[in-house]
Structure formats: structure tokens, C-alpha cells
Amino acid sequence: MLSNGISFLTTAAALVAQVSASPTLQSRATADTAAWSFLQRAADLSSAAYTGCTGTAFDVTITKQIYDVTTNAKGFVGYSTTNKKISVVMKGSTTETDIANDVDTTLVTPSLSGVTFPSGAQIMHGISSPWSAVHDTIISEVQSLVEKYPDYTLESTGHSLGGALTYISYVALASNFPDTEITSNAMAAFPIGNQAWADFANSFNGTMNRGNNIDDGVPNMYIEAPYDFIHYGTEYYSSGTQATVVKCSGERDTSCSAGNGQYGVTAGHFSSFGVEMGYAGCSSL
């Protein structure tokens, strides 16, 4: 995380009142060291979004910079010949506008081209607004890359606010490109919507992963009343080494984020699978 991002996110923690999480009934995480490689790569790309990479970000050749001045939605689209992937990467919080998005929990039903939302599926306005502002630009750029590289798969990732935007990117990309395999890695993300939204997101035939770090309280935000937001996808949890990676069971496994006793922006939030956010540069892996 960039230095100014740390102070902004710490401010956000003060703005969001968190209550103690209710005990869960699951504690079933299992070791999965093989997941380290794709999660660390996702963390590297997420960090690159903070550092403002232009031509390349590790193995990804950037073809489109994403930026909306009003919502401060930022990121990039590109492709990796090494991994045969088309990539959408979104930046996390570094500005006051980002923090305003982090805490704008009013539920809305998004309106996005190529996506048909079921009745009752809602997400927080602070995620709907920035994604909606760049959705058409991203879909258009991905479409051009899919046409150029028809055998490539899709991926999306981001950290913190970028991870929360990855949640919606998964739905947006899976809806618009149903015939293309997709894997999304939401790093250190808070949940963004209600049960109907989570059910909708889980209905797609893709892979949605959550990558969380030990002692990070952000994944525990908004899970209690009055929000009751729901995570979706498979959680992976680590203390920053390959040997400690575990695959979690369900959305609230007490062996993972749900049981770490942390809430809001804590010290563990600024590192992800061995990568210090904002310090990974734009060179080849």
C-alpha cells in the first residue's frame, strides 16, 4: 500500500463502526500450498495497480489504462502471453474519494451493459458507482483482446477496494463473455452485497477466489447487522509464506479471516501473499 493510502485507509477504519462477529460453525481449512503461485501473482498485479504501471505490469502487457475522474476508479487492462490470459486489474484505496467509496454502503441494483440482474440482487453504491463509470470501457477493451486472442482466458484482480471491485468485475466479465473461461482473485476484499447478490455471483461457471492475509480485518467488515453483506467464492488464507496457505471452507471459516478477531483496516491489510502492497514494481515476474 502506498504511504498516503495507509493514512487514508486508517481514517476509513475509524469511519466504519464494526461489532464483534458472531461465532461461526466452521473450522475446516486445509493446507493448499499449490495455490501460492497464482495468489502471489494476483498480489503482484494488484500492487502494480497502486504503482501506476504503464507499458507492462510483470507478465502483463498493458493495452488500456482505466480512470474515471469523478469516482477515481483506476486500473488497467492487458494480456499475458506467458499465461495466455486477458487481465483486468483494479486499484485499491489511496485517496479521499476512494475512502468515500469504501464506506458508501447504501444498497443499489447496478445497471450494466451485458448483465441481467435478478430481482433483489443489490450491492453497495460505493462499488456500483466506480465500476459503472468504467464498465463499458473495460468491456470494450476486453472484447478487442478476446477477438485478438480467442484462446486466452480472462482474469481479474485487485486489492482492498480493488478487491471489492474484483467481486463485481467477475459478474460483469462472466456475463459479457460467457464462452470464455474466467478466474477472479479478490485480494483483501470486504463483501459488497446482499445474499441475493452472492447467490447470483455464485451462479456463474467460473472461478472466484478470495485471497486474505493473516490479521487483516477488512474481510470482516460489513458482515454484521445492519449490513449483513455476504462473501462469495473460495477463500485462501496465508501468513505470507507458501507453507502457511490454506484453502478455507465456506464463506466464514473460523480457521481463516472469520476467526482472526480483526475488524477494519489493521496492520495485516497492507501485505498479501508475501507482497507489500504498492512496492511491487512493473518488471517481469
Secondary structure, 3 states (H helix, E strand, C coil): CCHHHHHHHHHHHHHCCCCCCCCCCECCCEECHHHHHHHHHHHHHHHHHHHCCCCEECCEEEEEEEECCCCCCEEEEEEECCCCEEEEEECCCCCHHHHHHHCCCCEECCCCCCCCCCCCCCEEHHHHHHHHHHHHHHHHHHHHHHHHCCCCEEEEEEECHHHHHHHHHHHHHHHHCCCCCEEEEEECCCCCECHHHHHHHHCCCCEEEEEEECCCEHHHCCCCCCCCCCCCCEEEEECCCHHHCEECCCCCECCCHHHCCCCECCHHHHEECCEECCCCCCCCC
